[in-house]
Amino acid sequence: MKKGENIYKRSDGRWEGRYKDGFNDEGKRKYKSIYGKSYQEVKEKLNKIKAMERKPVTGKKLLMNEVYQYYMESIRFKVKQSTVSNYHNIYQNHIKPYFGNCKITKIDNNIINQFITKKLDDDCLSTKFIHDIIRLLMALLRFAVNQHWVEPIQYDLIKFKVQTKPIEIFTEKEVSLIEQQALNNLTLRNIGVLISLNMGLRIGELCALRIGDIDFEKEVIHIDKTMQRIRNPLEGVKPKTIVIVDKPKTEASVRNIPMPQFLTLILKKALVPYQKGAYFLTGRTDRFTEPRAMEKYFKNFLVSAGIINRKFHTLRHTFASRGICNHYFDIKTLSQILGHANIKTTYDNYIHSDILTYKKQMDCLNDDFINRQKLRHFPVNVTDFPVS
């Protein structure tokens, strides 16, 4: 290999050449490889790539606001509407006030770290949300580098731990109260509460659900869409927000969830009068219940059941936690039922213990100890042991 060429012969007989391909989130170089049957073939391929990369840096007068506009145009048809709306909110409320009128060439490591420090000092922002802000900011800067508007910078950003809130779940007593409240008045929305409690549906998935998505022959509910309220993409046009039905959160969220038998029986009886094209929560084709309205309904539902207020999503958390703690599911099956993108999400969220779980597992050790002593004819009650 000649110095600086980055071309070498592999053990399988092929030739490999490596070239620079942008930067990662921390501003460090990323590399890609190309392959060929000969040294000359790989060298010619690398020369073509390098020739394409030799573009002048033209961003000396470009402002961050302009970079953002170009970036959004480049991704608009590659991401979901909700993602575009989320990026817009983050940029308008956090990045634009600080960087909007800055020349892109003037934004360096120190300025970004000052921005991070300011956000970390804001008690109203969670570390998870601050992480999302920084991720969008770095995506804009990488985009500018890849467009050859600025020279690449080796970033050394302030590191901070993303803190997660403990997951709230309903107690077994509260679960009984929820089930009793719903069964006493089996409206479509109350059945929806039972579905989320016993099948783990997200609120957006439940609101977008149509009666035709329930397959009684296979005894599954098919999930392939979600409903949410987002910012109106038409600037200056009322209403400011709109409700959309879109693809679910991830590809893994498209799934078939088997129905417990008791829910199958309830649904078969309750859905007789309704068309397949009707929204499940309303029984109508021309009207739906959006997540915000369902959240409000659930709040009143809990009041009627005598339970302190929790978010609707607590039903999903309760389903998952009960499934693990009571050994209803193995972790992989639960991950697929919940529609998580990877099993790590399920593991991190739900493989946890509370004081009751600690006590239950320590009692197993206690039972084991007593059984051993019985075999050895030792006293088996605490009060039987002599105290010196």
N, C-alpha and C positions, 0 to 999 in steps of 0.2 A: 504493500500500500504506500503510495506516494504521500508525503506530508501535506496535510490540508485537503486531500481529496475525499477521504471518508469512503473509500471503495475497497472491498476485500472479497476474497474467495471463501465461500462457505464450505463446510464439511460435506455437504450433499452435491458439490460440484458447481452449484450456481454462483453467480456474482451478485453481491448486495451493495447498494449505495444508500447512504443516509443523508437526509437534507432537513433543514430547519423548517418547521411548520407552525408558526405562531407561538402563543404563550399560554400557560395555564393560569388558574385563578390567582396565583402568587407572583405572576410576572416572570416565571422561569420558562426557559426555552422548551418547546416540544419538538420531537423529531419523528419523521416518517421514513420508511424504507421503500426502495424500488429494487426490482430483481431483473436479471438478464442472464443469457447463456454465456456471455463473454464480457471481459473488462470494457471493451470498446462500446458495446451496446449500452451498458450501465452508464458510462461516462457521457454518452450522447444524450441519454434521458435526463441526467442531472443538469447538463448544460442548458437543455430546453427549459427546465424548471427554473433555473437561476436567471435565465433571460427574461422569463415572465415576471420574476420578482423585482427586477431592476426598474422600479417606478420611482419618480421623485417624490419626496415628502412635500405635500402641498397644503398642510393644515395650519400654517402660521397664523391666519386670521380667523380660523374656524372656531366658533363658540360651542360650548357643550350643548346648548339648546339645539343647534343645527345637527350635531352628531346624533342626538337623541331622535330627531325627526328622520334622519337617514336610516338609523338602526331599526326604528319601528316599521318603516316601509319595507325593510329587508326581511322582517320576520312575520309581518302581518298575516300572511296566508300559510305560515308554517306552524302556528301555535293556536290554541283555543281562544275564543273571544274573551273568556274569563281571565286568561293569562294577559292578554293585551290590556284589559281593564285594570288588572292588578298592577302591571308595570306603570300604567299611566298615573294611578293614584300614588305610587311610591315616588315616581319622578316629580310630579307636581308638588307634592307636600313635603318632600325631604331633600331630593337631589337638586332640583331647580333653584330653590331659594339660596343654596350655598354655592353651586357651581354653574348655574344656568348661563350667566353672562361672562364666565371665565373663558379665556382662550384655551383651547384644548392642549396647546403646547406648554402652557404655564402650570398645568396640574401635575404636581410631583408627589413623591412619597410623603413629605412633611405635611403638605396641605391635606392629603387624604387622612393621615393619622390624626390631625387636628379635628377633622370632621368626625372621625370615629369616636374620639374622646368626647366631643360635644354630644353625640347621640347616646353614648354610654352614661353620660351624666343626666340624661333625661329619664326621670323615674317613670314616666308614662309609657315608655317603649320597652317591650320585652326584648331580651337578647336574641330570641328567634327572629323577631321582626327586623332588628338592627342587622342581623346576618343577611336577611333578604335584601335590605337596602344596599349593603356593601356588594352583594353578589351582582345586583343590577348595575351599580356604578362600575365595577370591574369589567362587566360584559361590554359596557359602552367604551371603555378605554381599550379593551382588546379589539373591538370592532374598528376603532380609529387606527390602531396599529396595523391591522390586517388590510385596511384601505390605504395604508402608506401615507396617512395624514400626520402622523407623529412617529418619532423614533421610539423603539421599545425601551421600557424602563424596568430595571430589576426592583420589584416592590418588596419592601420589608414592613408589612403592616402589623399594627397592634393585634395581638391574638387575645381572644376572650372566649370563655366557655359559654356555649349556648345552654341556658338553664331551661329545663322543662318542668311544667307544673305537675304535681301529683294528679293522677287520673282519679276522677270522682266516680263512684259507682253507688247504686242503690243497695241498701241492706236487704237481707232476705225478708225481713218484715215489710219493708217498703215495696219489694217486688210483689208480695202477696196482696198488699193494698192496691197497687196499680192494676193487677190482674182482676181483683174483685171489682174495682171501679169500672173497668172496661167491660167485663162480663155482665155486669148489671144493666148496661145500656149499650148493646152492640151496634152502634153507629159505624159508618165506614171509617171515620177518623179514629174512633176508639179501637177498631180492629187494626188500623194502621199502627197504633201504639203497641198493640200486642205483637204485630209483625216485627217491628224494630227491636222489641225486647227479646224476642225468641228467634230472630233470624239475623240481627245485626245490620239492618239496612241503614244507610245514611239518610238524613232528612231530605236531601235533594233527590236521592234515588226514589224515596217513597212518594214524594210530591210529583215526580215525573212518571210514576208507574201507571200503566193503563191496565184495564181488566184483562185485555188480551194477552198481557205478559204473564198471566197466571195459567200454567199448564196443568190441568187436573189429571190428565192421562199419565203424565210423567211425574206428577206431584212435585213440581218445581216452580219457582218464580224466576223469570228471566230478567236480568238487570243489564240494560245496554244504553242507558241515558240518565242524565241528572238535570235538575232544575235549579237555577240560582238567579239572584238579582245582581245585575252589574251596571256600571256607568253606561249611559247612553253614548254610543260611539259617534253620534252626530252632535258635534259641538254647538252649544247655544240653542239646542232644540229641546223643548219640553216633551215628555217628562225627563228629568235629569237621569233617572235610572230606569232600566227595563228588565223584564223577566225573560230569561232564555232557557230553552231545553237544548242541551248539548251532550257530547260524548261524556262518559264518566271520567273520574279523576285520572285513572291510568288504564292501560290496556288490560291489566289484571282485574280491573273493576267490572269488566264485561264478564258475567258469570251466571250460572244456573245454581240457585240455592234450593236444596231439598226442603220441603215443608214438613214440620212436625204434624203428626196425624190429627191432633186436635184442631190445628189451624186449618187443615184441609177441610175438615167437617164444618167448621164455622164458615169458611169462605164459600163452600159449595151452596150452603143454605142462604147466605147473605147476598150473593151476587146474581141470583136467579133473574131479577128484573132488569139487569143492566146490560147495555151493549158492550161488545168487546173493545170498541174504540174509545170508551169513556175513561176519563181519569179516575183512578181508583178512589181517591179521597172525596170526590164529589159525586161520582156516578154519572157525570155529564161529559159530553164531548166538547162543549163550548165553554166550559168553566173549569178552572183548576184551583187548587189551594197551594199558594206559593210558600216557600220555607219560612218566611217572616210571619205569615199568618198562622202556619202550623205551630211555630214556636210560641206564639201568643196563646193559641188554643191549649197547648200542652201546659203552659203556666197555670191556666185556670183549672185544667184537669187535675194537676197536683194539689191545688188548693182544696178542691172538692174531695180529694182522697186523704187530706190531712197530712200531706208530705211537704217538707220545705222545698223551695224553688230550686230546680236544677235545669240545665239546658237539655234539649231533646237528645243531643248526642250522648248524654249519660246512659241512655237506653242501650246504645251500641257498645259502650264501654262495659256496661253491666253484663250484657250477653257474652262478650269475649272473656271477661274475668271469671264469670261463673263456669264457662266452658272449660277453662284451664284448671281452676281450683277444684272443681267437682269431677275432673277427669272425663268430661263428656267428649272432648276432642284432643287429638295430638296436635302439636304446634303447627305442623304443615297443613293439616286439614283446616284448622281454624284460619290460617293465613289465606287459604283459597276461598273460604266462605266469606271472609271479610273483604276480599278483593284487594289485599295489600300487594304492592309492587314486588316486594321481596319479604322473605321470612324474617329478616332482621327487624323490620318494623314491628311485626307481631311480637317477636321475642322481647324487644326493648320496652314495648308498651305494656305487655300483660304478664310477663314472667317476673312477678314481684310478689313480695310477701307483706302481710300486715301482722299485727300482734296476734290476731286470732289464728292465722296460719302458723305462726311460730309456735303458739301454744299447742295446736293440734299435732304438729310434728314432734314437739318435745314429749308430748304424751305417749307417742309411739315408743320413744326410748324408755319411758317409765314402764309401759306395759312389758317391754322386752326384759327389763331388769327384774320385774316381779316374777315373770315366767321362769327366768333362770334360777331365782332364789327358791321357787317352789320345788324345782327339780333337786335342789341341794338341801331341802328341808330347813331353809332359813325362814325367819319371820318375814311376812310379806306386807304387813301394814306398817305405816310410818310410826304409829303409836306403839308398835311391838318392839321397836329398836331401843335398847337401853341408852340413856343419855348420861354421860359422865359429868 
